[in-house]
Amino acid sequence: MGVVNSAISNVAFPAPQMPRESYEDLQKRSDLRMITTSKGDRIPACYVKARSGMRAPFTVIYSHSNAEDLALIIQHVDKLVQEVRVDVFAYEYVGYSLSRFEQNSKEPSEKGCIQSIEAAWRYCVDELDIPPKQIIIFGRSIGSGPAIALAAKDVVEDSRYSPQDIGGMVLLSPIESGARVFSSMITNSLDMFKNYEKMRNIKCPVAIIHPTNDQVVPVANGKALHMECKNPFHPLWIENCGHNDVPHKEIFEYMRSFCRFLKPKEFGQQGQNHGDPCSCCFVQ
């Protein structure tokens, strides 16, 4: 079973295997933090703020895709902060980027990803004192797994606050589960990130973006999860795009509209009916 689990991890979690010197720029960032999971694993995170000395209306806890890491996404995170005017807490998974070089480092796993986002949650709400209502949880691709796992929880170990009270969630190319995406490798008995079972436990508004030509995570995954949402926001199905070529401007505009819906005064627009598109013309 250990050999099988290791093989599955290699398929589901292809962490970039870059040399340590590739992370020198990341290590020089003043917003870099090292946080610790409940199992004692140290992982890096960047707390990128829209305005120095001030807290933005929302802080996004950002869960990246499986074949990237914090060093590879940080420029996108910087652009997200600049364009949407939110703070972003982009954390790393156990077994990715700088955590690979820690003593007694572990292979990436579903448990490790969930322990990582729970560490990010505790840091944001318990150490930084960010109210849950001011948090948006973001998950891309397999990052939707830890994102949904957190948002569906009533209680996080050693935290004073419940993820049930977050302001909202944004999912980009989310998976229904590992088995439904990596079906040739993962059987139902070894399924991971069963998002389809957890969506109805999430109370906050959920916004889903999915390109219709996605060959890695077919759009049927996003549409199925949208149907399971208890509190759905108008989804964005993007035509003529695949898994890795969604225009950033489309993502940023959609996130701005979602923020305007959640906090119309702070983002300069009157609130809309929950299921209705706003003036930015979503693709249906």
N, C-alpha and C positions, 0 to 999 in steps of 0.2 A: 504493500500500500504506500510506503514511503517513496518508492521509485515512481509510482504512478502519480502521486501528488506533486513530486518534483517536476515531472514531465508536464503536468498540467500548468504548474506555475510558470514554466518556461514559455508556454504558449500564451497564457492569459496575462502574464506580467513580463513582457520583454523589456526590462529596464535598460536604458542606454548604458553601454559599458565604456564610457569615456575615461581617460586617465585622470588622475587627481588634478594635474595642472590645468585641465579644462575648466575647473571650478574656481580658478583664481579670481576672476572678475566677480563671481557671486560672493566669494568670501570677503571681498573688499567693500561690499555694500554696507552702508551705515544702518540700513533697515533690516539686516539679517539677524535672525534670532535662532538659538538652538533650544528646542523644547523637548520634553521627555514624555514618553508614553507611559501607560500604567504598568508596562512590563519592563520599564527601565531603558528602553531604546531611545537614543538621542536622534532627533531629526531636525533638519533645517527648515526655516520658514522665513518669509519676507513680509513685513508689515508695511505696505506701501500706502502712504497717505496722500490724499488729494491736495491738502493744504497743511503746511507745517504749523504745528501748534494748535490745530483745530481738528475736531472730529467731523467727518462728513455725515450726512443724514443716514447713510447705510455703510456697513462694513460687509464686504463679500468674503466668505470663506471659500477659497477656490480649490477644487479638486481636479487635477489634470488628467489627461488621457494616459494610456498604459505605455506607449512607446516614446514618451517624452519625460523630462524631469524638470526640476525647478530652474536649473540653469538655462534650459532650452526654451522655457516659456516666459522668462522674466521680462523680456522686452514687450511681449504681448500684454503682460500684466501691467507694465508701466503705461502702455497705450490705453488699456481699459480704464485705469485710474484717471488718466488725462481726459479721455473722451466722455466718460459717463459721470465723472465727478463723484466717485465713490471711493472709499478706502478699500483696500484688498489685503486680506491675510492669506497669502499663497503658501501652503504647507507642503511638505514632502512625505512620501510614503516610506515606511521601513523597507530597506533594501534598495532604495533609489538614491542617486546622486551622492551627496556627502555622507549619508548614513551607511553607504557601502564600505566606507573606510574606517568606521568606528570599530573599536575592539569588540569581538564576539558579534559581529554584524550578522544579520539574518537574511534569508531569502525573502523576496516579496511574497505576500499571501493575502488572502481575503481578510483574515484576522488582523494582520499587520496594517492593512489599509484602514480598517475600522478603528483600531487603536490609535492610529495616526490622526484621523479626523477628530476623535474624541479629545486627544491632546490639544489640537488646535482650538476646539470648542472651549475647553477649560481655560486656555490661555486668554482667549478673547473675552469671555464673560466673567471669569473669576479673577484674573489678574489685571486685565485692561479695563474691567468694569463696563464693557459695552452691553447695553440692555439687549436681551434677545430680540425684541421688536425691531431693533435697528440692524439686525443681521439678515443677510440674504445668503443662502447656501447655494453654491454653483458647482455643478458636476458635468464634466465632458466625457462622453464615451464610457469607458469602464469607471471613470471617476464618478459617474452617476451612482455606482454601487455604494461607496462609503457615504456619499452625499445623502442618498435616500435612507440608508441605514441610520444615519444620525437624526435626520428630520423625523423619522418614524418613532424614535425613542421617547419614552416618557421621562426617563432618568438616565443621566450619565454619571458613572462612578466618580466620586470626589468632586462633583460640581453642585453648586447651589441652585442651578437653573435648569429648566427643562427645554429641550429643543422643540417641544410642541408649541412654544411661544415665539418662534422666530417670525420675522416679517414676511419672508417669502423664499421661494426657491426657483432657480433657473437651471434647466437641463439642456445640454447641447448634445445631440446624437446619443441619447441615453439607451442603455441596453435593458431588455426585459429580464434577462439573466445570462449568466455565463454559458449555460447549456444551449440557450436559444440563439446565441451568436457563434460560439465555438462548438457547434453541434457535432463536428467530426471528431472532436477530441474529448469533450466533457459530456458524460452521461448524466441523466437526471439524478442518479444516486450520488453523484459528485458535484452537483450543481452549486454554483456560487453566485452571490449577489442576486438573490431572488427578489428583484425589484417589483415584479408583478404582484407579489404577495404583500408588500409593505406600503404601496402607494395609498391605500385607503386609510392608513393610520396617520397620514400627514394632514394637518389641519390648515396650514397656511396656503395662500395662493401659490399655484405652481405654473410656471411658464416654460413651455417646451419649444425648442428650436430643432428642426431636423431637415437636412437636405434630402430631396426626393430621390436623388441619384446615388445615395450613399451605398457603396458596395461592401463596406466593412461592417457597418451596423445598419441594416435595411430600415427604411423609414417606417415599416410596419411596427418596429419596436417602439418608436416614439408615439405613434398613433394609438397603440395598445395601452401604453402607460397613460396617455392623455385621457383615454376612456375610463381608466381606473381612478383618476383624480377626484377627490372629494370636493376640491375647491379650485377648479381649473381657470387659468387665465387664457385669453385667446392665443392659440399656438401659432407658430411661424413655420410653415412648410416651404422651404426654399427650393425653387425650381432650378434645374441646370447646374447643380453643384453636387460634389461628392463629399466624402468624409473629411478630407483635408484641404478643401479649397473654398470653404464658405467665406465670402468677403467679410472682413472685420467690420466694415461700416454697417453691414446688415445686423450683425450681432450687437454692436454698440447702440444703434438706433432702437432696436427692440428692447434692450435693457433699459435705455432711457425712458421708453414708454412704460415699461413695467414699474420703474421707480416713480414715474409721475402718477401712475395708478395707485401705488402704495402710499405715497406722500405728495399729493398734488401741490400743496403750498410750497414745500421745499424745492420741488422740481418745476414749478412755474406753469402748471396746467391744472384745470379743473378735473376732478375725478370722473371716471367713466363707469358705465355699467360693466360689471365684472367680465362678462363674456364677450363684450363688444370690442371691435378693433378701434384704435384711435386714429388720428389723422395721418399716421405714417404708412398706411397702405400695406398691410401684411399680405403675404401670398397665402392663399388657401389651397 
